[in-house]
Amino acid sequence: MSDCWDAEDILQDVFVKLLANTSKLRDESQLEPWLYRVARNSVIDYYRKKKDLSLDVDYIEGVTPYVEEQANLNREAAACLKTMLPELLPTYLEPLVLHYVWGYKHSEIAQRLGLTISGSKTRVQRARKQLREALGQCCDFEFDAYGNVVDYRPKVDANCLC
């Protein structure tokens, strides 16, 4: 850390978390590893915020480039998807954004959100499924042999957010 004030802020965060969560600690022998993990995560969070990779950044703006690049959708389809993101439950939206926008591994998402790795994967998969179903209600898609979208047509009678 370049600034001792930042280090003190991080240390204060660690102590606040310690005081707030000591009642949840069942085995006192696990205090040291738990405290180390909290301190480590606080430092990681500090550097992520410093790089403007905070979760406070508008999720939707961050997801749109991913959709355009990774899913090979054109701009109109991405705009349609962008309107559907707020419809996702935060339970699914947050892991989806952490994984695809910020590049978190499922183990990091699990640790950050208090999930198992399997739980993280499941939530991301469910978010993708909900988005796929919502898009399917609005548009007809044409896929290549690899499952990439190569064309789409809005459905005439669809009642969607696009």
N, C-alpha and C positions, 0 to 999 in steps of 0.2 A: 504494500500500500504506500502510496506516495505521500500521504498526509496523516500525521498522528491523530488528527481530529476524526478522520474517517475511521481509523482503527478503534478509537474510543466509541464512536457511534455503533460500530459493529459489535463491540464488546457489550455495550449497553443492550443492544438487541438480544444478544445471547442470554444475558442475565434476566431480561424481561421474559423471554421464553422459558428459562429455567424456573423462575418463580411461578409463572402461569401454569406450568405443566408438571411440577414435581409430584402432585397428587396422583398423576396418571402413571408414574413410574412404580412398577410392582416390585422390582428386584433392585435393591440399592447397589448391588455389585455391578449393575449395568449403567450406573450413573456416568461413569467416565466415558465409555464408548458413546453413550447417548449425547453427552455434552460435546464431545469431539464432533459428532455428526452435525449437531445444531450449529456449532461454530463454523464448520466447513461449508455447510449450506448457506450460512449468512454471508460468508466471504464470496461464494459463487454468486449469490443474489446481488451483492454489491457490484461486482464486475459486470454482471448482465445489465443492471440498471445504468451503469456508467457508459455502456455501449449502446444505450437506448434500446435494449432488447427487453424492456420491461413488459409485463403483462398488461400494464396500463395503456399501452399503445392500442389503437383501435384494431380489434381483431379482423374486422371485415376488410380493411385496406390491406392488411398483411396476407390475407388468404387469397385475394384476387390474383396476384402474380403467380402464386403457386398453381392455381387452377389453370391459368393460361399456359404456363410452362409445362407442368407435369401431366395434365390431362388432355392436352392438345385441343382444347376447346377454343373456339374463336371468341372475340370480344363480346359478342351478344350473349353467348351461352354463359360466359364468365359473369357478366352483369346480372344475368338471371340467377345464377348460383349465389351471387353476392346478396341478392334480396332474400334468399332463402336461409342464409346463415343465422339471422336473428331468431328464426323459428325453431332452431335446435335448442334443446335443453342445455343449460350451462354445464350440466354433468357430462355431456358429450362434446360440446363446443370447445371447452377448455383443453381437454386432452388432444383433440383434433388439431387445434392451433399450435399447441406446444410441440406436437410431433412434426407436422408438415411445414409450419411457418418458421418456428424457431429451431427446429432440428434436434429436439430433445430425444433421447433414447427412451424406450418404454420403462427402463429401470429408473431413470431420472424423473419421469412423469409420475411413476408409482410412488417414489419417495416424496416428491413434492406435494402430491395430492392425497397421500395416505392410502394408497391402493396397493394391490399386488401387481406384479408385472402382467399377469394374465388379465387382471381387471382393467389395466391401462389399455392393453391390446383390444379387449372386448369393447371398451367405450369408443375407441377410435373406429373400430369396425362398425359399430352400431351407428355412429355419426355418418360414416360414409354411406351406409345402407339407407339411412333416412334421407340424405341428400340425393342419392340415386333415385329413390322412389319419388321424391318431390319433383325432380327433373323429369322423370318418366311420365308424371301426370300432366306436365306442361308441353313436352316435346316428344317427337319421335326421333330416335337416334339411329345412326348407321355406324357400325363398328368395323374395324379392320380385324385381321386374323389374331392380332395381339390384344384385342379388347380396347384399343384406342378409338376415341370418337373421331370419325372422319367427316361426318355431316349430321345436321339435325334440322328438323322442321317443326316450328311451333304447331301445336294442335289447335284446330279451329275453335272447338268448343271448350277449351281448357280454361279453368278458372284458377289461374296461378298468379304469383306475385311479380312476374316479369313485366 
